[in-house]
Amino acid sequence: MALTREEKETIVLFNEAEDTMEVFTYNKALIRKLLKFSETYSEVEMKRQNEEGGFTFILPKNWFSIRPPRKIKFKDIENRKNRLP
């Protein structure tokens, strides 16, 4: 039976003692990105894939980041339009 969208989670696990984190996800864009990273960076490892399409990756904990969305002001948009050729 196929998983529902609510069941397709992304889980990030890390603790204060270790330098790595574990990322489990069903998100296709994130899976593609992490697979590419695992081919490029030796510190990123694809640990396993489950039957339903979820992947688990191990990567450095210092790669974890949470940022608020960037706010673009109207005057910045106008300035960009004026700079275009």
N, CA, C and O atoms as a GROMACS GRO file, in nm:
protein
  340
    1MET      N    1   0.083  -0.117   0.000
    1MET     CA    2   0.000   0.000   0.000
    1MET      C    3   0.089   0.125   0.000
    1MET      O    4   0.188   0.131   0.073
    2ALA      N    5   0.054   0.223  -0.081
    2ALA     CA    6   0.133   0.346  -0.093
    2ALA      C    7   0.116   0.433   0.032
    2ALA      O    8   0.010   0.435   0.095
    3LEU      N    9   0.222   0.505   0.065
    3LEU     CA   10   0.217   0.596   0.179
    3LEU      C   11   0.141   0.723   0.142
    3LEU      O   12   0.143   0.768   0.027
    4THR      N   13   0.073   0.780   0.242
    4THR     CA   14   0.006   0.908   0.220
    4THR      C   15   0.108   1.020   0.227
    4THR      O   16   0.221   0.998   0.272
    5ARG      N   17   0.070   1.139   0.184
    5ARG     CA   18   0.162   1.254   0.191
    5ARG      C   19   0.198   1.285   0.336
    5ARG      O   20   0.310   1.328   0.363
    6GLU      N   21   0.107   1.263   0.428
    6GLU     CA   22   0.136   1.286   0.570
    6GLU      C   23   0.239   1.188   0.623
    6GLU      O   24   0.316   1.220   0.714
    7GLU      N   25   0.240   1.066   0.568
    7GLU     CA   26   0.335   0.964   0.613
    7GLU      C   27   0.474   0.983   0.552
    7GLU      O   28   0.571   0.926   0.602
    8LYS      N   29   0.485   1.060   0.446
    8LYS     CA   30   0.614   1.084   0.380
    8LYS      C   31   0.685   1.198   0.453
    8LYS      O   32   0.675   1.314   0.416
    9GLU      N   33   0.758   1.160   0.558
    9GLU     CA   34   0.821   1.256   0.647
    9GLU      C   35   0.967   1.282   0.608
    9GLU      O   36   1.029   1.207   0.532
   10THR      N   37   1.018   1.391   0.663
   10THR     CA   38   1.161   1.417   0.664
   10THR      C   39   1.198   1.436   0.810
   10THR      O   40   1.140   1.518   0.881
   11ILE      N   41   1.296   1.358   0.855
   11ILE     CA   42   1.337   1.360   0.995
   11ILE      C   43   1.487   1.386   1.001
   11ILE      O   44   1.565   1.319   0.934
   12VAL      N   45   1.526   1.485   1.080
   12VAL     CA   46   1.667   1.517   1.101
   12VAL      C   47   1.698   1.485   1.247
   12VAL      O   48   1.635   1.536   1.339
   13LEU      N   49   1.798   1.398   1.267
   13LEU     CA   50   1.835   1.356   1.402
   13LEU      C   51   1.982   1.388   1.428
   13LEU      O   52   2.069   1.354   1.348
   14PHE      N   53   2.008   1.452   1.542
   14PHE     CA   54   2.146   1.468   1.586
   14PHE      C   55   2.147   1.489   1.736
   14PHE      O   56   2.045   1.523   1.796
   15ASN      N   57   2.264   1.469   1.795
   15ASN     CA   58   2.277   1.491   1.939
   15ASN      C   59   2.399   1.578   1.965
   15ASN      O   60   2.476   1.608   1.873
   16GLU      N   61   2.417   1.618   2.087
   16GLU     CA   62   2.526   1.709   2.123
   16GLU      C   63   2.662   1.640   2.126
   16GLU      O   64   2.765   1.708   2.120
   17ALA      N   65   2.666   1.509   2.134
   17ALA     CA   66   2.793   1.437   2.148
   17ALA      C   67   2.862   1.407   2.014
   17ALA      O   68   2.984   1.398   2.009
   18GLU      N   69   2.784   1.393   1.908
   18GLU     CA   70   2.841   1.352   1.780
   18GLU      C   71   2.849   1.470   1.683
   18GLU      O   72   2.776   1.568   1.695
   19ASP      N   73   2.941   1.457   1.586
   19ASP     CA   74   2.961   1.562   1.485
   19ASP      C   75   2.878   1.538   1.359
   19ASP      O   76   2.884   1.618   1.266
   20THR      N   77   2.801   1.429   1.354
   20THR     CA   78   2.722   1.399   1.236
   20THR      C   79   2.573   1.400   1.270
   20THR      O   80   2.533   1.391   1.386
   21MET      N   81   2.494   1.412   1.165
   21MET     CA   82   2.349   1.402   1.181
   21MET      C   83   2.297   1.300   1.082
   21MET      O   84   2.363   1.266   0.984
   22GLU      N   85   2.178   1.251   1.108
   22GLU     CA   86   2.112   1.156   1.020
   22GLU      C   87   1.988   1.223   0.964
   22GLU      O   88   1.908   1.281   1.038
   23VAL      N   89   1.971   1.215   0.832
   23VAL     CA   90   1.855   1.273   0.766
   23VAL      C   91   1.780   1.159   0.697
   23VAL      O   92   1.835   1.092   0.610
   24PHE      N   93   1.655   1.139   0.737
   24PHE     CA   94   1.568   1.042   0.672
   24PHE      C   95   1.461   1.120   0.599
   24PHE      O   96   1.397   1.208   0.658
   25THR      N   97   1.440   1.090   0.470
   25THR     CA   98   1.342   1.168   0.395
   25THR      C   99   1.279   1.088   0.281
   25THR      O  100   1.338   0.994   0.228
   26TYR      N  101   1.159   1.129   0.246
   26TYR     CA  102   1.090   1.083   0.125
   26TYR      C  103   1.087   1.194   0.020
   26TYR      O  104   1.043   1.171  -0.093
   27ASN      N  105   1.133   1.314   0.055
   27ASN     CA  106   1.127   1.430  -0.033
   27ASN      C  107   1.221   1.412  -0.152
   27ASN      O  108   1.343   1.406  -0.134
   28LYS      N  109   1.164   1.402  -0.272
   28LYS     CA  110   1.243   1.369  -0.392
   28LYS      C  111   1.350   1.473  -0.423
   28LYS      O  112   1.461   1.437  -0.462
   29ALA      N  113   1.319   1.602  -0.406
   29ALA     CA  114   1.418   1.706  -0.433
   29ALA      C  115   1.535   1.697  -0.334
   29ALA      O  116   1.650   1.711  -0.373
   30LEU      N  117   1.504   1.672  -0.208
   30LEU     CA  118   1.609   1.659  -0.107
   30LEU      C  119   1.691   1.533  -0.130
   30LEU      O  120   1.813   1.534  -0.113
   31ILE      N  121   1.626   1.424  -0.169
   31ILE     CA  122   1.697   1.300  -0.200
   31ILE      C  123   1.795   1.322  -0.315
   31ILE      O  124   1.911   1.281  -0.306
   32ARG      N  125   1.750   1.388  -0.423
   32ARG     CA  126   1.839   1.416  -0.536
   32ARG      C  127   1.959   1.499  -0.492
   32ARG      O  128   2.072   1.471  -0.530
   33LYS      N  129   1.933   1.602  -0.412
   33LYS     CA  130   2.041   1.689  -0.365
   33LYS      C  131   2.141   1.612  -0.279
   33LYS      O  132   2.262   1.625  -0.298
   34LEU      N  133   2.090   1.531  -0.186
   34LEU     CA  134   2.179   1.457  -0.097
   34LEU      C  135   2.253   1.346  -0.171
   34LEU      O  136   2.368   1.316  -0.138
   35LEU      N  137   2.190   1.283  -0.270
   35LEU     CA  138   2.261   1.183  -0.352
   35LEU      C  139   2.375   1.248  -0.428
   35LEU      O  140   2.484   1.191  -0.438
   36LYS      N  141   2.351   1.366  -0.482
   36LYS     CA  142   2.457   1.438  -0.554
   36LYS      C  143   2.570   1.475  -0.457
   36LYS      O  144   2.687   1.461  -0.491
   37PHE      N  145   2.534   1.522  -0.338
   37PHE     CA  146   2.635   1.553  -0.238
   37PHE      C  147   2.716   1.430  -0.201
   37PHE      O  148   2.837   1.438  -0.181
   38SER      N  149   2.650   1.314  -0.191
   38SER     CA  150   2.721   1.191  -0.154
   38SER      C  151   2.821   1.148  -0.261
   38SER      O  152   2.919   1.081  -0.231
   39GLU      N  153   2.796   1.188  -0.386
   39GLU     CA  154   2.890   1.158  -0.493
   39GLU      C  155   3.006   1.258  -0.495
   39GLU      O  156   3.116   1.224  -0.538
   40THR      N  157   2.982   1.379  -0.448
   40THR     CA  158   3.081   1.486  -0.454
   40THR      C  159   3.163   1.499  -0.326
   40THR      O  160   3.283   1.525  -0.332
   41TYR      N  161   3.100   1.482  -0.211
   41TYR     CA  162   3.165   1.502  -0.082
   41TYR      C  163   3.177   1.370  -0.007
   41TYR      O  164   3.077   1.300   0.013
   42SER      N  165   3.298   1.338   0.035
   42SER     CA  166   3.321   1.211   0.105
   42SER      C  167   3.255   1.207   0.242
   42SER      O  168   3.230   1.099   0.295
   43GLU      N  169   3.227   1.324   0.301
   43GLU     CA  170   3.166   1.326   0.433
   43GLU      C  171   3.014   1.303   0.432
   43GLU      O  172   2.953   1.295   0.538
   44VAL      N  173   2.954   1.293   0.314
   44VAL     CA  174   2.810   1.264   0.302
   44VAL      C  175   2.796   1.119   0.256
   44VAL      O  176   2.853   1.079   0.154
   45GLU      N  177   2.718   1.043   0.330
   45GLU     CA  178   2.702   0.900   0.300
   45GLU      C  179   2.553   0.865   0.290
   45GLU      O  180   2.474   0.900   0.377
   46MET      N  181   2.518   0.794   0.182
   46MET     CA  182   2.383   0.740   0.173
   46MET      C  183   2.386   0.609   0.250
   46MET      O  184   2.452   0.513   0.211
   47LYS      N  185   2.312   0.605   0.361
   47LYS     CA  186   2.316   0.491   0.452
   47LYS      C  187   2.225   0.376   0.407
   47LYS      O  188   2.266   0.260   0.405
   48ARG      N  189   2.101   0.411   0.372
   48ARG     CA  190   2.007   0.306   0.329
   48ARG      C  191   1.889   0.365   0.254
   48ARG      O  192   1.862   0.485   0.262
   49GLN      N  193   1.820   0.277   0.182
   49GLN     CA  194   1.695   0.313   0.114
   49GLN      C  195   1.593   0.208   0.156
   49GLN      O  196   1.623   0.088   0.154
   50ASN      N  197   1.473   0.252   0.192
   50ASN     CA  198   1.372   0.154   0.230
   50ASN      C  199   1.283   0.118   0.112
   50ASN      O  200   1.295   0.177   0.004
   51GLU      N  201   1.196   0.023   0.131
   51GLU     CA  202   1.110  -0.029   0.023
   51GLU      C  203   1.011   0.074  -0.028
   51GLU      O  204   0.970   0.068  -0.145
   52GLU      N  205   0.970   0.169   0.057
   52GLU     CA  206   0.870   0.268   0.019
   52GLU      C  207   0.931   0.390  -0.052
   52GLU      O  208   0.858   0.478  -0.096
   53GLY      N  209   1.064   0.396  -0.062
   53GLY     CA  210   1.129   0.507  -0.131
   53GLY      C  211   1.194   0.609  -0.041
   53GLY      O  212   1.241   0.712  -0.088
   54GLY      N  213   1.199   0.582   0.089
   54GLY     CA  214   1.266   0.672   0.182
   54GLY      C  215   1.416   0.645   0.184
   54GLY      O  216   1.459   0.531   0.169
   55PHE      N  217   1.494   0.750   0.202
   55PHE     CA  218   1.639   0.739   0.207
   55PHE      C  219   1.690   0.791   0.340
   55PHE      O  220   1.630   0.881   0.400
   56THR      N  221   1.800   0.734   0.387
   56THR     CA  222   1.868   0.782   0.506
   56THR      C  223   2.010   0.821   0.468
   56THR      O  224   2.081   0.744   0.403
   57PHE      N  225   2.050   0.941   0.510
   57PHE     CA  226   2.183   0.992   0.483
   57PHE      C  227   2.251   1.031   0.613
   57PHE      O  228   2.186   1.069   0.710
   58ILE      N  229   2.384   1.020   0.614
   58ILE     CA  230   2.465   1.068   0.725
   58ILE      C  231   2.549   1.183   0.671
   58ILE      O  232   2.614   1.169   0.567
   59LEU      N  233   2.548   1.297   0.741
   59LEU     CA  234   2.628   1.410   0.696
   59LEU      C  235   2.671   1.494   0.816
   59LEU      O  236   2.618   1.477   0.926
   60PRO      N  237   2.768   1.584   0.796
   60PRO     CA  238   2.817   1.664   0.907
   60PRO      C  239   2.707   1.750   0.969
   60PRO      O  240   2.625   1.809   0.898
   61LYS      N  241   2.708   1.756   1.099
   61LYS     CA  242   2.607   1.833   1.170
   61LYS      C  243   2.621   1.983   1.142
   61LYS      O  244   2.522   2.056   1.147
   62ASN      N  245   2.743   2.029   1.113
   62ASN     CA  246   2.760   2.172   1.088
   62ASN      C  247   2.704   2.215   0.952
   62ASN      O  248   2.708   2.334   0.919
   63TRP      N  249   2.652   2.122   0.872
   63TRP     CA  250   2.581   2.155   0.748
   63TRP      C  251   2.436   2.196   0.775
   63TRP      O  252   2.371   2.252   0.687
   64PHE      N  253   2.387   2.169   0.892
   64PHE     CA  254   2.248   2.199   0.927
   64PHE      C  255   2.229   2.349   0.942
   64PHE      O  256   2.309   2.415   1.008
   65SER      N  257   2.124   2.404   0.881
   65SER     CA  258   2.099   2.547   0.887
   65SER      C  259   1.949   2.573   0.874
   65SER      O  260   1.879   2.508   0.798
   66ILE      N  261   1.903   2.670   0.952
   66ILE     CA  262   1.764   2.716   0.940
   66ILE      C  263   1.771   2.867   0.919
   66ILE      O  264   1.831   2.939   0.999
   67ARG      N  265   1.710   2.913   0.812
   67ARG     CA  266   1.712   3.055   0.779
   67ARG      C  267   1.571   3.104   0.751
   67ARG      O  268   1.490   3.031   0.693
   68PRO      N  269   1.542   3.226   0.792
   68PRO     CA  270   1.410   3.282   0.756
   68PRO      C  271   1.409   3.314   0.607
   68PRO      O  272   1.515   3.332   0.547
   69PRO      N  273   1.292   3.321   0.546
   69PRO     CA  274   1.284   3.356   0.405
   69PRO      C  275   1.340   3.496   0.382
   69PRO      O  276   1.327   3.584   0.468
   70ARG      N  277   1.400   3.516   0.268
   70ARG     CA  278   1.455   3.646   0.234
   70ARG      C  279   1.340   3.739   0.195
   70ARG      O  280   1.252   3.701   0.118
   71LYS      N  281   1.342   3.859   0.249
   71LYS     CA  282   1.239   3.957   0.216
   71LYS      C  283   1.296   4.054   0.114
   71LYS      O  284   1.399   4.116   0.137
   72ILE      N  285   1.229   4.066   0.002
   72ILE     CA  286   1.272   4.157  -0.103
   72ILE      C  287   1.182   4.279  -0.098
   72ILE      O  288   1.059   4.268  -0.103
   73LYS      N  289   1.245   4.394  -0.089
   73LYS     CA  290   1.168   4.518  -0.084
   73LYS      C  291   1.134   4.562  -0.225
   73LYS      O  292   1.205   4.530  -0.321
   74PHE      N  293   1.023   4.634  -0.238
   74PHE     CA  294   0.977   4.680  -0.368
   74PHE      C  295   1.082   4.765  -0.437
   74PHE      O  296   1.100   4.753  -0.559
   75LYS      N  297   1.153   4.850  -0.364
   75LYS     CA  298   1.254   4.935  -0.426
   75LYS      C  299   1.370   4.851  -0.481
   75LYS      O  300   1.430   4.889  -0.582
   76ASP      N  301   1.402   4.738  -0.418
   76ASP     CA  302   1.506   4.649  -0.470
   76ASP      C  303   1.463   4.588  -0.603
   76ASP      O  304   1.545   4.572  -0.694
   77ILE      N  305   1.336   4.555  -0.615
   77ILE     CA  306   1.284   4.499  -0.739
   77ILE      C  307   1.292   4.603  -0.850
   77ILE      O  308   1.333   4.573  -0.962
   78GLU      N  309   1.255   4.726  -0.819
   78GLU     CA  310   1.262   4.834  -0.918
   78GLU      C  311   1.407   4.861  -0.960
   78GLU      O  312   1.434   4.884  -1.078
   79ASN      N  313   1.499   4.857  -0.864
   79ASN     CA  314   1.641   4.878  -0.896
   79ASN      C  315   1.693   4.769  -0.989
   79ASN      O  316   1.772   4.796  -1.080
   80ARG      N  317   1.650   4.646  -0.967
   80ARG     CA  318   1.693   4.535  -1.054
   80ARG      C  319   1.640   4.553  -1.195
   80ARG      O  320   1.710   4.526  -1.292
   81LYS      N  321   1.515   4.598  -1.206
   81LYS     CA  322   1.456   4.619  -1.339
   81LYS      C  323   1.532   4.727  -1.414
   81LYS      O  324   1.552   4.716  -1.535
   82ASN      N  325   1.574   4.831  -1.345
   82ASN     CA  326   1.646   4.942  -1.409
   82ASN      C  327   1.787   4.902  -1.452
   82ASN      O  328   1.843   4.964  -1.543
   83ARG      N  329   1.845   4.799  -1.389
   83ARG     CA  330   1.981   4.756  -1.425
   83ARG      C  331   1.983   4.660  -1.543
   83ARG      O  332   2.088   4.640  -1.603
   84LEU      N  333   1.870   4.600  -1.576
   84LEU     CA  334   1.868   4.502  -1.685
   84LEU      C  335   1.892   4.571  -1.819
   84LEU      O  336   1.845   4.682  -1.842
   85PRO      N  337   1.967   4.503  -1.910
   85PRO     CA  338   1.996   4.563  -2.042
   85PRO      C  339   1.873   4.574  -2.130
   85PRO      O  340   1.882   4.622  -2.243
   0.00000   0.00000   0.00000
